[in-house]
Amino acid sequence: MNLDQINRFIMRLTEVNGEYFRVESPQELPTMLSQFLKDNKLTSLAISKGLFSAEAKQIILAQAEITINFDDEDTLSRAEVVNLVGQADVGISEAYGLIADTGTVVLRSQFIGDRLCSTLPEVNVIVWDGKVMYENSADFYKDIRSDLTYTLITGPSRTADIEKTLVLGAHGPRRLIVFGR
C-alpha cells in the first residue's frame, strides 16, 4: 500500500458521495469519532464486534449511547437484534480492506453484527486500520476465502429509478464515512 493508492481511493470514494477522515494514529480515532457524532447530532450507535477497547467506548459514549454493542450481545433473538440495529443512527463496522481504483470498502463478515451495522442505520461509519489495500477488484478477488462472506460498498446507497433523479439512502445508508490511516 502506498500514498498514491490511498489518495486514489479517497478520490473515487468522494466521487460517489462517500466521505473520508484521515486518522493519524489509532489513539486519536475515538476522539475523532466522538467529535463527528457531536457535529452531526448523531446519538445512537450499533457497534460491530471487536472494534473498540472499553476505554475507547467511554470516549465515544460521551456523545452518544450504544443501542447495541455486539461485543456484549448474545441473548437477543435475531429479530430483536435487527430491530435494535435499525433504530440506531449510526452503524460502525471494520473494513477488511479498500479497493483503490473504485473507492470500494471491503467488509468481511464473521459475526452477525458485521453486515447489519453497515446496512440498516442511516449513517454507515467504517473504520479501516490501514493494512489491506487492493489496487483493483481483480486483486481483491484473488484474495477471497471461501469460508467468509464479503460485502463490497462503493459509496452510500443510491438509486436513480424514480424519474432518473439520484436519491441517496433509498435502500440503505444515506452516508458512508470511512475513518482510515
C-alpha positions, -999 to 999 in steps of 0.1 A, spaced: 0 0 0 12 35 -8 0 71 -6 -10 70 -43 -34 42 -36 -49 59 -6 -53 92 -25 -69 73 -54 -93 55 -31 -103 88 -14 -108 105 -48 -130 76 -60 -150 74 -27 -157 111 -28 -168 110 -64 -197 87 -53 -206 109 -23 -186 90 3 -165 108 30 -130 101 43 -114 112 75 -77 106 79 -67 92 113 -31 97 121 -30 71 150 -53 45 165 -54 65 197 -70 95 181 -98 75 164 -122 75 195 -119 113 199 -124 120 162 -154 97 161 -169 113 192 -165 148 176 -180 135 143 -211 122 163 -214 156 181 -210 177 150 -237 156 132 -261 153 161 -260 115 160 -270 100 193 -273 62 190 -248 36 178 -247 0 167 -211 -13 170 -197 -44 154 -179 -69 175 -142 -63 184 -138 -27 172 -131 -7 204 -115 -12 237 -135 -3 269 -116 30 271 -123 39 235 -160 32 240 -161 56 270 -147 84 248 -173 77 221 -201 74 247 -195 110 257 -215 119 226 -238 90 220 -254 59 236 -249 25 223 -281 10 211 -265 -24 205 -229 -35 211 -221 -68 195 -192 -74 220 -218 -78 247 -248 -92 227 -256 -129 229 -291 -132 245 -314 -114 220 -332 -131 191 -323 -123 156 -355 -102 152 -346 -82 183 -311 -76 171 -323 -64 136 -348 -41 153 -322 -25 176 -296 -20 148 -324 -5 126 -331 20 154 -295 32 156 -285 65 139 -250 51 131 -237 16 124 -199 12 130 -180 -17 115 -145 -25 104 -132 -26 69 -111 -56 60 -96 -36 31 -101 -10 5 -100 -11 -33 -81 19 -47 -94 21 -83 -131 20 -74 -133 37 -39 -148 5 -26 -148 -7 10 -144 -44 16 -161 -59 47 -155 -94 58 -185 -108 78 -176 -131 106 -203 -121 131 -240 -112 129 -233 -75 135 -208 -71 108 -233 -68 79 -262 -54 99 -242 -24 112 -232 -15 76 -267 -18 60 -295 -8 84 -286 26 101 -289 58 81 -251 65 86 -225 39 79 -192 45 96 -163 22 85 -130 20 105 -100 10 84 -67 1 101 -46 10 71 -33 -26 65 -51 -41 34 -53 -21 2 -61 -36 -32 -51 -19 -64 -82 -31 -82 -111 -55 -79 -92 -83 -96 -66 -82 -69 -93 -85 -43 -109 -115 -60 -76 -134 -58 -77 -130 -20 -112 -143 -13 -116 -170 13 -145 -194 7 -154 -197 44 -163 -160 47 -189 -136 34 -177 -103 18 -196 -71 13 -183 -45 -12 -196 -10 -6 -189 18 -30 -205 50 -16 -238 55 2 -269 36 -10 -283 53 -41 -308 48 -69 -320 69 -99 -350 47 -106 -375 75 -98 -377 99 -127 -340 94 -132 -333 116 -102 -304 104 -79 -317 96 -44 -293 87 -16 -303 62 11 -331 46 -9 -320 10 0 -295 15 28 -274 42 45 -276 78 32 -240 84 42 -208 63 41 -179 76 62 -145 60 63 -121 67 91 -88 54 80 -50 57 83 
